[in-house]
């Protein structure tokens, strides 16, 4: 019997970890916004990119069954 049946795929773990990761990322970007104009610029541009990339990685891993 193969034990690989009982080990979850990486994308399944990432789906479960999505909420804590995005919560931590949101708090980081909020703190970055408070540092000044450049911090607000980086936070406003990188937060949507972070969310899109996280979801994109999940879809790529799911498509390849990793």
Protein Blocks (a to p, Z undefined) as FASTA:
>chain_A
ZZklmpccfklmmmmmmmmmmmmmmmmmmmmmmnomklmmmmmmmmmmmmmmmmmmmmmm
mmnoZZ
